[in-house]
Amino acid sequence: QCKKQTIVATSTTEAEYVAAASFCGQVLWIQNQLLDYGYNFMNT
């Protein structure tokens, strides 16, 4: 039972890490899109 709990805990941590990583990636992507858009907007 202890072994099973450890596996569940590990997969939960992994899932949280993956979710956090994808969220950060999305934020950075949106930031880049906004910067590109703002830059182009300023230059026109």
PQR file with spaces between the fields and no chain letter, atoms N, CA, C, O and H, PARSE charges and radii, in Angstrom:
ATOM       1  N    GLN     1       0.832   -1.204    0.000 -0.4000 1.5000
ATOM       2  CA   GLN     1       0.000    0.000    0.000 -0.0000 2.0000
ATOM       3  C    GLN     1       0.874    1.264    0.000  0.5500 1.7000
ATOM       4  O    GLN     1       0.561    2.242   -0.680 -0.5500 1.4000
ATOM       5  N    CYS     2       1.953    1.233    0.756 -0.4000 1.5000
ATOM       6  CA   CYS     2       2.857    2.382    0.807 -0.0000 2.0000
ATOM       7  C    CYS     2       3.407    2.692   -0.581  0.5500 1.7000
ATOM       8  O    CYS     2       3.516    3.847   -0.991 -0.5500 1.4000
ATOM       9  H    CYS     2       2.207    0.439    1.308  0.4000 1.0000
ATOM      10  N    LYS     3       3.751    1.612   -1.293 -0.4000 1.5000
ATOM      11  CA   LYS     3       4.320    1.774   -2.629 -0.0000 2.0000
ATOM      12  C    LYS     3       3.308    2.459   -3.553  0.5500 1.7000
ATOM      13  O    LYS     3       3.659    3.362   -4.312 -0.5500 1.4000
ATOM      14  H    LYS     3       3.662    0.673   -0.960  0.4000 1.0000
ATOM      15  N    LYS     4       2.053    2.018   -3.477 -0.4000 1.5000
ATOM      16  CA   LYS     4       1.003    2.584   -4.320 -0.0000 2.0000
ATOM      17  C    LYS     4       0.814    4.070   -4.015  0.5500 1.7000
ATOM      18  O    LYS     4       0.671    4.881   -4.930 -0.5500 1.4000
ATOM      19  H    LYS     4       1.768    1.285   -2.861  0.4000 1.0000
ATOM      20  N    GLN     5       0.814    4.421   -2.739 -0.4000 1.5000
ATOM      21  CA   GLN     5       0.655    5.822   -2.338 -0.0000 2.0000
ATOM      22  C    GLN     5       1.788    6.678   -2.895  0.5500 1.7000
ATOM      23  O    GLN     5       1.559    7.799   -3.349 -0.5500 1.4000
ATOM      24  H    GLN     5       0.931    3.762   -1.996  0.4000 1.0000
ATOM      25  N    THR     6       3.006    6.152   -2.860 -0.4000 1.5000
ATOM      26  CA   THR     6       4.162    6.891   -3.367 -0.0000 2.0000
ATOM      27  C    THR     6       4.011    7.162   -4.856  0.5500 1.7000
ATOM      28  O    THR     6       4.301    8.260   -5.332 -0.5500 1.4000
ATOM      29  H    THR     6       3.192    5.241   -2.491  0.4000 1.0000
ATOM      30  N    ILE     7       3.550    6.144   -5.590 -0.4000 1.5000
ATOM      31  CA   ILE     7       3.362    6.288   -7.038 -0.0000 2.0000
ATOM      32  C    ILE     7       2.308    7.360   -7.319  0.5500 1.7000
ATOM      33  O    ILE     7       2.489    8.197   -8.202 -0.5500 1.4000
ATOM      34  H    ILE     7       3.314    5.253   -5.204  0.4000 1.0000
ATOM      35  N    VAL     8       1.219    7.331   -6.573 -0.4000 1.5000
ATOM      36  CA   VAL     8       0.150    8.322   -6.741 -0.0000 2.0000
ATOM      37  C    VAL     8       0.689    9.715   -6.447  0.5500 1.7000
ATOM      38  O    VAL     8       0.428   10.656   -7.197 -0.5500 1.4000
ATOM      39  H    VAL     8       1.072    6.651   -5.855  0.4000 1.0000
ATOM      40  N    ALA     9       1.441    9.850   -5.356 -0.4000 1.5000
ATOM      41  CA   ALA     9       2.010   11.140   -4.979 -0.0000 2.0000
ATOM      42  C    ALA     9       2.943   11.650   -6.067  0.5500 1.7000
ATOM      43  O    ALA     9       2.920   12.830   -6.417 -0.5500 1.4000
ATOM      44  H    ALA     9       1.652    9.086   -4.746  0.4000 1.0000
ATOM      45  N    THR    10       3.767   10.746   -6.599 -0.4000 1.5000
ATOM      46  CA   THR    10       4.718   11.132   -7.644 -0.0000 2.0000
ATOM      47  C    THR    10       3.985   11.594   -8.891  0.5500 1.7000
ATOM      48  O    THR    10       4.342   12.617   -9.475 -0.5500 1.4000
ATOM      49  H    THR    10       3.786    9.788   -6.314  0.4000 1.0000
ATOM      50  N    SER    11       2.968   10.855   -9.304 -0.4000 1.5000
ATOM      51  CA   SER    11       2.237   11.214  -10.523 -0.0000 2.0000
ATOM      52  C    SER    11       1.484   12.533  -10.333  0.5500 1.7000
ATOM      53  O    SER    11       1.354   13.318  -11.272 -0.5500 1.4000
ATOM      54  H    SER    11       2.678   10.024   -8.830  0.4000 1.0000
ATOM      55  N    THR    12       0.986   12.774   -9.108 -0.4000 1.5000
ATOM      56  CA   THR    12       0.291   14.034   -8.820 -0.0000 2.0000
ATOM      57  C    THR    12       1.260   15.197   -8.921  0.5500 1.7000
ATOM      58  O    THR    12       0.949   16.227   -9.518 -0.5500 1.4000
ATOM      59  H    THR    12       1.092   12.137   -8.345  0.4000 1.0000
ATOM      60  N    THR    13       2.444   15.026   -8.329 -0.4000 1.5000
ATOM      61  CA   THR    13       3.473   16.065   -8.384 -0.0000 2.0000
ATOM      62  C    THR    13       3.871   16.314   -9.828  0.5500 1.7000
ATOM      63  O    THR    13       4.035   17.458  -10.249 -0.5500 1.4000
ATOM      64  H    THR    13       2.697   14.189   -7.843  0.4000 1.0000
ATOM      65  N    GLU    14       4.026   15.233  -10.583 -0.4000 1.5000
ATOM      66  CA   GLU    14       4.405   15.335  -11.990 -0.0000 2.0000
ATOM      67  C    GLU    14       3.326   16.086  -12.769  0.5500 1.7000
ATOM      68  O    GLU    14       3.635   16.951  -13.589 -0.5500 1.4000
ATOM      69  H    GLU    14       3.893   14.303  -10.240  0.4000 1.0000
ATOM      70  N    ALA    15       2.071   15.757  -12.513 -0.4000 1.5000
ATOM      71  CA   ALA    15       0.954   16.414  -13.196 -0.0000 2.0000
ATOM      72  C    ALA    15       0.941   17.904  -12.877  0.5500 1.7000
ATOM      73  O    ALA    15       0.725   18.727  -13.767 -0.5500 1.4000
ATOM      74  H    ALA    15       1.820   15.054  -11.847  0.4000 1.0000
ATOM      75  N    GLU    16       1.171   18.256  -11.615 -0.4000 1.5000
ATOM      76  CA   GLU    16       1.212   19.662  -11.212 -0.0000 2.0000
ATOM      77  C    GLU    16       2.364   20.373  -11.897  0.5500 1.7000
ATOM      78  O    GLU    16       2.227   21.511  -12.346 -0.5500 1.4000
ATOM      79  H    GLU    16       1.347   17.588  -10.892  0.4000 1.0000
ATOM      80  N    TYR    17       3.508   19.689  -11.974 -0.4000 1.5000
ATOM      81  CA   TYR    17       4.685   20.274  -12.617 -0.0000 2.0000
ATOM      82  C    TYR    17       4.422   20.521  -14.096  0.5500 1.7000
ATOM      83  O    TYR    17       4.758   21.578  -14.628 -0.5500 1.4000
ATOM      84  H    TYR    17       3.619   18.765  -11.609  0.4000 1.0000
ATOM      85  N    VAL    18       3.819   19.539  -14.751 -0.4000 1.5000
ATOM      86  CA   VAL    18       3.500   19.668  -16.176 -0.0000 2.0000
ATOM      87  C    VAL    18       2.494   20.801  -16.388  0.5500 1.7000
ATOM      88  O    VAL    18       2.632   21.594  -17.319 -0.5500 1.4000
ATOM      89  H    VAL    18       3.545   18.680  -14.318  0.4000 1.0000
ATOM      90  N    ALA    19       1.486   20.873  -15.520 -0.4000 1.5000
ATOM      91  CA   ALA    19       0.476   21.930  -15.625 -0.0000 2.0000
ATOM      92  C    ALA    19       1.120   23.299  -15.439  0.5500 1.7000
ATOM      93  O    ALA    19       0.822   24.234  -16.182 -0.5500 1.4000
ATOM      94  H    ALA    19       1.374   20.229  -14.763  0.4000 1.0000
ATOM      95  N    ALA    20       2.004   23.416  -14.446 -0.4000 1.5000
ATOM      96  CA   ALA    20       2.694   24.682  -14.193 -0.0000 2.0000
ATOM      97  C    ALA    20       3.577   25.060  -15.371  0.5500 1.7000
ATOM      98  O    ALA    20       3.620   26.222  -15.777 -0.5500 1.4000
ATOM      99  H    ALA    20       2.246   22.656  -13.843  0.4000 1.0000
ATOM     100  N    ALA    21       4.278   24.080  -15.916 -0.4000 1.5000
ATOM     101  CA   ALA    21       5.174   24.336  -17.045 -0.0000 2.0000
ATOM     102  C    ALA    21       4.387   24.800  -18.268  0.5500 1.7000
ATOM     103  O    ALA    21       4.793   25.746  -18.943 -0.5500 1.4000
ATOM     104  H    ALA    21       4.244   23.136  -15.586  0.4000 1.0000
ATOM     105  N    SER    22       3.273   24.146  -18.556 -0.4000 1.5000
ATOM     106  CA   SER    22       2.475   24.535  -19.722 -0.0000 2.0000
ATOM     107  C    SER    22       1.849   25.911  -19.501  0.5500 1.7000
ATOM     108  O    SER    22       1.723   26.697  -20.440 -0.5500 1.4000
ATOM     109  H    SER    22       2.943   23.377  -18.008  0.4000 1.0000
ATOM     110  N    PHE    23       1.458   26.200  -18.254 -0.4000 1.5000
ATOM     111  CA   PHE    23       0.892   27.511  -17.934 -0.0000 2.0000
ATOM     112  C    PHE    23       1.934   28.603  -18.147  0.5500 1.7000
ATOM     113  O    PHE    23       1.638   29.636  -18.748 -0.5500 1.4000
ATOM     114  H    PHE    23       1.561   25.561  -17.492  0.4000 1.0000
ATOM     115  N    CYS    24       3.156   28.380  -17.657 -0.4000 1.5000
ATOM     116  CA   CYS    24       4.239   29.348  -17.832 -0.0000 2.0000
ATOM     117  C    CYS    24       4.535   29.551  -19.312  0.5500 1.7000
ATOM     118  O    CYS    24       4.746   30.678  -19.760 -0.5500 1.4000
ATOM     119  H    CYS    24       3.397   27.541  -17.169  0.4000 1.0000
ATOM     120  N    GLY    25       4.547   28.470  -20.060 -0.4000 1.5000
ATOM     121  CA   GLY    25       4.798   28.553  -21.491 -0.0000 2.0000
ATOM     122  C    GLY    25       3.732   29.376  -22.190  0.5500 1.7000
ATOM     123  O    GLY    25       4.031   30.172  -23.080 -0.5500 1.4000
ATOM     124  H    GLY    25       4.375   27.555  -19.696  0.4000 1.0000
ATOM     125  N    GLN    26       2.489   29.180  -21.784 -0.4000 1.5000
ATOM     126  CA   GLN    26       1.376   29.923  -22.363 -0.0000 2.0000
ATOM     127  C    GLN    26       1.506   31.409  -22.045  0.5500 1.7000
ATOM     128  O    GLN    26       1.306   32.251  -22.921 -0.5500 1.4000
ATOM     129  H    GLN    26       2.246   28.534  -21.061  0.4000 1.0000
ATOM     130  N    VAL    27       1.838   31.734  -20.802 -0.4000 1.5000
ATOM     131  CA   VAL    27       1.999   33.130  -20.384 -0.0000 2.0000
ATOM     132  C    VAL    27       3.107   33.795  -21.185  0.5500 1.7000
ATOM     133  O    VAL    27       2.942   34.913  -21.674 -0.5500 1.4000
ATOM     134  H    VAL    27       2.000   31.051  -20.091  0.4000 1.0000
ATOM     135  N    LEU    28       4.247   33.102  -21.322 -0.4000 1.5000
ATOM     136  CA   LEU    28       5.367   33.652  -22.091 -0.0000 2.0000
ATOM     137  C    LEU    28       4.972   33.857  -23.546  0.5500 1.7000
ATOM     138  O    LEU    28       5.329   34.865  -24.157 -0.5500 1.4000
ATOM     139  H    LEU    28       4.381   32.194  -20.926  0.4000 1.0000
ATOM     140  N    TRP    29       4.226   32.890  -24.105 -0.4000 1.5000
ATOM     141  CA   TRP    29       3.799   32.994  -25.500 -0.0000 2.0000
ATOM     142  C    TRP    29       2.886   34.203  -25.684  0.5500 1.7000
ATOM     143  O    TRP    29       3.055   34.973  -26.629 -0.5500 1.4000
ATOM     144  H    TRP    29       3.936   32.072  -23.609  0.4000 1.0000
ATOM     145  N    ILE    30       1.922   34.368  -24.784 -0.4000 1.5000
ATOM     146  CA   ILE    30       0.995   35.510  -24.855 -0.0000 2.0000
ATOM     147  C    ILE    30       1.769   36.819  -24.722  0.5500 1.7000
ATOM     148  O    ILE    30       1.494   37.784  -25.435 -0.5500 1.4000
ATOM     149  H    ILE    30       1.784   33.742  -24.017  0.4000 1.0000
ATOM     150  N    GLN    31       2.736   36.848  -23.808 -0.4000 1.5000
ATOM     151  CA   GLN    31       3.563   38.032  -23.603 -0.0000 2.0000
ATOM     152  C    GLN    31       4.295   38.388  -24.892  0.5500 1.7000
ATOM     153  O    GLN    31       4.333   39.553  -25.290 -0.5500 1.4000
ATOM     154  H    GLN    31       2.960   36.064  -23.229  0.4000 1.0000
ATOM     155  N    ASN    32       4.876   37.383  -25.543 -0.4000 1.5000
ATOM     156  CA   ASN    32       5.586   37.610  -26.802 -0.0000 2.0000
ATOM     157  C    ASN    32       4.639   38.121  -27.878  0.5500 1.7000
ATOM     158  O    ASN    32       4.983   39.034  -28.628 -0.5500 1.4000
ATOM     159  H    ASN    32       4.845   36.437  -25.220  0.4000 1.0000
ATOM     160  N    GLN    33       3.443   37.534  -27.958 -0.4000 1.5000
ATOM     161  CA   GLN    33       2.459   37.966  -28.944 -0.0000 2.0000
ATOM     162  C    GLN    33       2.093   39.430  -28.713  0.5500 1.7000
ATOM     163  O    GLN    33       2.021   40.213  -29.660 -0.5500 1.4000
ATOM     164  H    GLN    33       3.163   36.792  -27.349  0.4000 1.0000
ATOM     165  N    LEU    34       1.865   39.795  -27.460 -0.4000 1.5000
ATOM     166  CA   LEU    34       1.498   41.172  -27.126 -0.0000 2.0000
ATOM     167  C    LEU    34       2.639   42.130  -27.429  0.5500 1.7000
ATOM     168  O    LEU    34       2.412   43.225  -27.942 -0.5500 1.4000
ATOM     169  H    LEU    34       1.924   39.159  -26.691  0.4000 1.0000
ATOM     170  N    LEU    35       3.862   41.726  -27.115 -0.4000 1.5000
ATOM     171  CA   LEU    35       5.025   42.567  -27.398 -0.0000 2.0000
ATOM     172  C    LEU    35       5.172   42.781  -28.898  0.5500 1.7000
ATOM     173  O    LEU    35       5.394   43.903  -29.353 -0.5500 1.4000
ATOM     174  H    LEU    35       4.046   40.836  -26.698  0.4000 1.0000
ATOM     175  N    ASP    36       5.048   41.703  -29.659 -0.4000 1.5000
ATOM     176  CA   ASP    36       5.141   41.797  -31.122 -0.0000 2.0000
ATOM     177  C    ASP    36       4.046   42.720  -31.656  0.5500 1.7000
ATOM     178  O    ASP    36       4.310   43.586  -32.490 -0.5500 1.4000
ATOM     179  H    ASP    36       4.867   40.792  -29.289  0.4000 1.0000
ATOM     180  N    TYR    37       2.828   42.532  -31.176 -0.4000 1.5000
ATOM     181  CA   TYR    37       1.697   43.330  -31.630 -0.0000 2.0000
ATOM     182  C    TYR    37       1.903   44.801  -31.255  0.5500 1.7000
ATOM     183  O    TYR    37       1.704   45.694  -32.078 -0.5500 1.4000
ATOM     184  H    TYR    37       2.614   41.828  -30.498  0.4000 1.0000
ATOM     185  N    GLY    38       2.303   45.039  -30.000 -0.4000 1.5000
ATOM     186  CA   GLY    38       2.542   46.401  -29.534 -0.0000 2.0000
ATOM     187  C    GLY    38       3.654   47.069  -30.315  0.5500 1.7000
ATOM     188  O    GLY    38       3.559   48.248  -30.658 -0.5500 1.4000
ATOM     189  H    GLY    38       2.464   44.314  -29.331  0.4000 1.0000
ATOM     190  N    TYR    39       4.701   46.326  -30.597 -0.4000 1.5000
ATOM     191  CA   TYR    39       5.846   46.853  -31.344 -0.0000 2.0000
ATOM     192  C    TYR    39       5.418   47.241  -32.756  0.5500 1.7000
ATOM     193  O    TYR    39       5.749   48.324  -33.236 -0.5500 1.4000
ATOM     194  H    TYR    39       4.778   45.368  -30.319  0.4000 1.0000
ATOM     195  N    ASN    40       4.685   46.358  -33.411 -0.4000 1.5000
ATOM     196  CA   ASN    40       4.206   46.629  -34.770 -0.0000 2.0000
ATOM     197  C    ASN    40       3.229   47.804  -34.768  0.5500 1.7000
ATOM     198  O    ASN    40       3.238   48.634  -35.677 -0.5500 1.4000
ATOM     199  H    ASN    40       4.416   45.478  -33.021  0.4000 1.0000
ATOM     200  N    PHE    41       2.402   47.860  -33.753 -0.4000 1.5000
ATOM     201  CA   PHE    41       1.408   48.924  -33.631 -0.0000 2.0000
ATOM     202  C    PHE    41       2.099   50.281  -33.471  0.5500 1.7000
ATOM     203  O    PHE    41       1.675   51.268  -34.071 -0.5500 1.4000
ATOM     204  H    PHE    41       2.394   47.186  -33.015  0.4000 1.0000
ATOM     205  N    MET    42       3.158   50.329  -32.665 -0.4000 1.5000
ATOM     206  CA   MET    42       3.900   51.567  -32.426 -0.0000 2.0000
ATOM     207  C    MET    42       4.612   52.039  -33.691  0.5500 1.7000
ATOM     208  O    MET    42       4.728   53.243  -33.924 -0.5500 1.4000
ATOM     209  H    MET    42       3.502   49.527  -32.177  0.4000 1.0000
ATOM     210  N    ASN    43       5.084   51.107  -34.504 -0.4000 1.5000
ATOM     211  CA   ASN    43       5.869   51.464  -35.688 -0.0000 2.0000
ATOM     212  C    ASN    43       5.025   51.941  -36.861  0.5500 1.7000
ATOM     213  O    ASN    43       5.545   52.580  -37.775 -0.5500 1.4000
ATOM     214  H    ASN    43       4.990   50.129  -34.316  0.4000 1.0000
ATOM     215  N    THR    44       3.731   51.640  -36.849 -0.4000 1.5000
ATOM     216  CA   THR    44       2.906   52.036  -37.989 -0.0000 2.0000
ATOM     217  C    THR    44       2.414   53.466  -37.819  0.5500 1.7000
ATOM     218  O    THR    44       1.701   53.980  -38.682 -0.5500 1.4000
ATOM     219  H    THR    44       3.308   51.120  -36.106  0.4000 1.0000
